[in-house]
Amino acid sequence: MLMVGVISTAALAAVGMSMQFMMVINVLMTLYVVGGNALISRFIGQGRKKRASALLFSLVIFAIILSFFVTIGGYFGSTWIYEAMGSTPDVVLQGSAYFKILSLGIVVIFIDNLLYNALSAAGDTKSSLYIKLFSAALNASLNYVLIFGNFGFEVRGIEGAAIATIIAYSFNVLAYYILIKKMNSKLDFLPIIRKKDLLRVWRVGWGAALDRGISSMSFLVFVSIITAYGTAELAGYQVGLRVEGIAFMPGFGFAIAAMALVGQNLGSKNYDKAYDMGVISGRIAYVFMGSVGIIMISIPEYLVHFFTQDALTIAVASKYLILVGLAQIPLAIMFVYSSALRGAGATKTTLKINVLSLWFLRVIPSYIAYTMGYGIVTIFIIMNLETLIKGIIYWYIYQKRSWLYIKV
């Protein structure tokens, strides 16, 4: 995003919007990742490595088949997707070029996501840390070379960013394969397909997938409302999201920890420890995210300045950061407790909470505010109020403990 921002505001908005489309694609990954995570963590907790390894192999095959259809749709439908979102012609042109190339690498994105979550479910996140560190460095280096045409390479612009992303994901998949096969991992690829376990995965996963699907569509509608304000407002929102990602990362990390540890302890029928793992993960997450929130409130213009020099975009993104900085603690609670519930298999509960909250507390009020002529700041305020209320709801559901006894 930093490098793409140098090209133009339209390129910045196009890449940022593509991340919203990837959220929709993530719905399909959720179908097998969340259920697979819940089941693999329980198998590991029960000491059944072969059963977990057979399930991992089955899910890799499923991911490859599913990715083929997504690639076809993404490649040939990229222009229509941007047009349907109401993007300006320059954003459509830049975005479709970027997303066509990205679509060709969907298979490695799907497999990377699966292997990352499978190892996390088995309790191994350190290996992923080292893989992702090298991958991030590789991605950034290739961006510098391919976007701007450095070291004698052709200037590829926004297309170079997409190529760099695919290469980085391909490295991830290769590294995960070597790790699992050569380093005596807790998991392996056991070429056995157990239909019963796949059905169990999908039984848990459909609720999470439907949840994420409706949520992703809600976010797309929400982004289309922001798009209606103008390209600068859209770019400002996307830049704000990227900066906020600094706070997201600890939240996501401890959400993964909660999902894995809750699942493993439920597998060994240690219900009190399963509950405590979510609580401890939540406390650490909101300390981290709350601290980053203070930084976002204190120096928003400085943080945004790295991404763009456009004055209006900086103004919008800065207002966004000040407001979301205030909502980091309830956001941390939402991240961790919702993941813990998914790890326990309570995907129907998270589905109901997210769908009702997003539509009735965020999307519909935002649309009403836009039609009544309120500014972009009002939309950001509505968004943060929805986060606060949802965080409170998740805290209430979690402390009731009834989710501990759901069968997967």
Sequence and secondary structure as in RCSB ss.txt:
>XXXX:A:sequence
MLMVGVISTAALAAVGMSMQFMMVINVLMTLYVVGGNALISRFIGQGRKKRASALLFSLVIFAIILSFFVTIGGY
FGSTWIYEAMGSTPDVVLQGSAYFKILSLGIVVIFIDNLLYNALSAAGDTKSSLYIKLFSAALNASLNYVLIFGN
FGFEVRGIEGAAIATIIAYSFNVLAYYILIKKMNSKLDFLPIIRKKDLLRVWRVGWGAALDRGISSMSFLVFVSI
ITAYGTAELAGYQVGLRVEGIAFMPGFGFAIAAMALVGQNLGSKNYDKAYDMGVISGRIAYVFMGSVGIIMISIP
EYLVHFFTQDALTIAVASKYLILVGLAQIPLAIMFVYSSALRGAGATKTTLKINVLSLWFLRVIPSYIAYTMGYG
IVTIFIIMNLETLIKGIIYWYIYQKRSWLYIKV
>XXXX:A:secstr
 TTHHHH HHHHHHHHHHHHHHHHHHHHHHHHHHHHHHHHHHHHHTT HHHHHHHHHHHHHHHHHHHHHHHHHHH
HHHHHHHHHTT  HHHHHHHHHHHHHHHTTHHHHHHHHHHHHHHHHTT  HHHHHHHHHHHHHHHHHHHHHHHTG
GG    THHHHHHHHHHHHHHHHHHHHHHHHHTT S        HHHHHHHHHHHHHHHHHHHHHHHHHHHHHHH
HHTT HHHHHHHHHHHHHHHHHHHHHHHHHHHHHHHHHHHHHTT HHHHHHHHHHHHHHHHHHHHHHHHHHHHSH
HHHHHTT   HHHHHHHHHHHHHHHTTHHHHHHHHHHHHHHHHTT HHHHHHHHHHHIIIIIIHHHHHHHHTT  
HHHHHHHHHHHHHHHHHHHHHHHHH GGGG   
